[in-house]
Structure formats: C-alpha cells, structure tokens
Amino acid sequence: MNMKIELENCQKSLTLKDFEEIESKLGYALPERLKEFYLQYNGGSTKQIASINKYQEVEIEDFFPFKYNKDFKNDPRYTAEGETLELRKAGAISDSILIFAMESTDEGRITIDLVNGKIYLYPIVGMQDVIFNFGEPRLVANSIDDFFDNLVVLDGHKAIPAIEEIEEGQTETAGVMPELSDCSASLTKEDIKNFEVEL
C-alpha cells in the first residue's frame, strides 16, 4: 500500500537542463533524490498534513518550486533558488543552505545543507526590512533520503507512513519516492459541497 502525498498548485515541470542552471546559480550540486522529487512535482501545497517527526515534529505546508512560479509571474525571488540566493546575500543563511519547503506552524523554512546533506528547520523569529531573521536551526533529518523515508501523512491523530512499500513477505518500511497525486486534478461540485459540509 502506498500512501499518496497530494500536492496542489504545482508549477511548470522541470528538465535536467533546468537543474544544471539552478545548480550553477547555487554553486552546489543537488542530491539526486531531491531532483527526482522535483522532476516529478515542481513544488506545490500539501492537501493533507505531511509531517516528519524524527528529531522533532515538523509539518510541511509547501514545497517551494524551482525556476517557475506562475502566481508571481515567474519572478525568480519567489522560487526556491531565488529566496535562497536573497537570504544568502543578506547573510541570513550560509552559502551551503538551500531552502526548499515551508512548515505550517510559523512558516519556518525547511532547508538542506548542500555540504553535509542534513535537513534543518530554520524558524522565523522576525524580519528586518524584507529579510527573515531566523532562530537557531533545528535538525529535522540526517539526509534527504532520511527526510523522505520518514515523511508521513497524518490522518486525524494517527500517523500513517507517507512513503512505504509493502511487498509480499516484507515487514519494514522501504525508502521509496512518494507516489504523489496529479497536481492538476480538478475539484468537482460534489467535492466542494462535501468540503462546505465539513466546515
């Protein structure tokens, strides 16, 4: 059984050539598993609560897109690499950090250190002009594989593994890419009616 992480508002698909440009701008190669994720789904908002609770619980609200962001007319400042480069330039994060997602509690940034591969939460503690001030980074996962392997979809109060592969005779969760729904799926009138009833 594969639990699906459902993303909506995904951006234009990326190519390997796009990643060459992005890596050149950032000055670092991106981990293959992160590229695989973004080649399939270029950012988007989570429809359900996606969470990781390895060192501390962090709920993921959005995965930032690379290169394209139609909501902001593809303004590079509103992409993962654009925000990263602005915050590097302002000295808010080190040059090896890449911002790729946002958590739901205070919109803190989920980052990867492109040198040591670790995933951190950078909590927002304030702003100076238009630049975020971050608190002490908090370890979320030891690697991008560790991050995806421990990502879960929350169903009410019960955590259900978001990434699991159960084959005949297999008893442990395997590290596989999450199967994500089609981000362009349209809502039906019945979906909207059901949502209104729930409210």
N, C-alpha and C positions, 0 to 999 in steps of 0.2 A: 504494500500500500504506500503510495506517495502522497503526502500532504502538499497541497499547492499553496505557494505564496502568491497571492493575487495582487498585481500592480496595476494601477490605472494612471492615465496621463503620461504614458511613456513618450519618449522623444524619438526623432528620426534615428533609424538604425545606423550603427557604426560599421566601418570596414577596418581591415588590418592597416590600410594606409592612414586612416584617421588616427589609429593608435600610434603609428610612427610619428605623426605630427605632435600628438599630445605628449608622448614620451620625450620628444625633442624639447618642447616647451618646458616640461617639468624637470628635465635633466636627469631623469631616472627611468629605468625600465619598470613596467608594472607587472605584478605577479600574474602568471598565466590564468589562474582560476578567476581572478578579478576581471581580466579581459574576457574570458569565456562568458562570465555572467553579463557583462556589458555588451558583448557582441550579440547576445540573445535579447536582452532587455536594457535599453539605454535609459536608465533611471526610471522614476515613477513613484507614486504614492502607494503605500500599502493599503489594501482594502480591509484586512484584518490586522489584529495586533501581532506583529512579528517581534520576537524578543530573544535575547541571549542572556543567560544567567550563569556564566561560568565563574567569574570573579565577583560580579555584581550584576543585578538585573538592569538591563537597558532595553527599552522598547524602541524599535526603529519606526519612524514615521515616513521618511522619504529616502530614496536613493537618488542622489543628485545626478543629472545627466552630464555626459561629456559632449563637448563641441556644440550641441544644438539645444536650444530651449525656446520653443515657439511662443511660450507665454511672455517672453521678454524679447521677442523678435531676434532671437539668436545672439543677443548681447553676450559677449564672452564672459562678462563679470558674473553672469548668472548660470555658470556651468561649474562642474566640479573642479576643473583645472583653473578656471578664471578666478573663483573665490579663493582657491589655494594660493595662486600667484599673488593676489592682492594682499592676503594675510601674511604671506612670506615677506613681501616687500615692506609691510608695516611693522615687521618684527613680532607679530602676534603668534606665529608658529615657526618652527625651524625649517630649514630648506629641504629636509628629507621627508616632511609630512605632506600627505595628500588627504584632503577632505573628500569623502565620497558618500556620506549619508548624514541624516539628521535624526536625533532621538526626539521622542514625543514630550518628555517632561518639561524641559526648558529650552528646547530647540538646540541643545548642545550638538556639537559636531562629532561624528564618528570618523576616525581617521586611520590611516595606515602609515607607519614609519617605513619608508621605502628602502631604508638601510637595514634595519633589524627585522622587518616584516611584522612587527607587533601591531595590534589594533588597539586604539585608545579612544576614550570619550573625552572630549575637551568641553567641559561645562562652561556655559556663558555666564559670566558674573557681572557684566556691564558693557558699556560702549563708550568709546571716545571718538567723537566725530561720527564717522560711519564705520568704524572698525571695532569688531568684537574684542572685549577683554575676556580672556579665558582663565578659569581656575586651574588648579593642578590637574594635569592629565591623569585619567584613571584607566588602568589596564582592563580591556574587555576580552581579548583573546590573544594567544601567542603567535598566531599567523592567520592569513586569510583562509586557509583550509580549516583551521580551528574555529574561526568565526562562522563559516558556512556550515560546518559539521555540527555546531551547537546552536544554530538558529532554530527557533521553534515558533509555531503559530499557536497563539493562546485561544482556547475555546472556553469561554467563561472563565472559571478559576482553574481549569485543568490545562496543563501544558501538554501539547501534542507535538512530537517531533515534526519539524517542517521538512527536514531532509532525512529521509530514511529509505532504505532499500531492503525489503524483506524477501528473500528467495527461499525456496523450499529447504528446510533444514538450517537456515540462517537464524541466529538468535541475537546478533548485535546490530546496532545501527551502523550503516556504512556511510562513508563520506562520499556523497554524490552531489552533483549540482541540483539545486531545487528545480522542480518542474513548475514553471510559472504559467499562469493563465494568459490568454491572449489579451493584451492590454487594450485592444480596440473593440472589445465586446460591448455592444450597445445594451443599455437598460431597456427593459420593456415596461409598459404601463403597469403590469402586474408587479414588477419589481419595485416600482415607485410606490404603488399602493401598499405593498407589504412593509416597505420602509416607513411610510407615514403611520401605519398601524402600530409599528414598534415604538414610534416616538410618543 
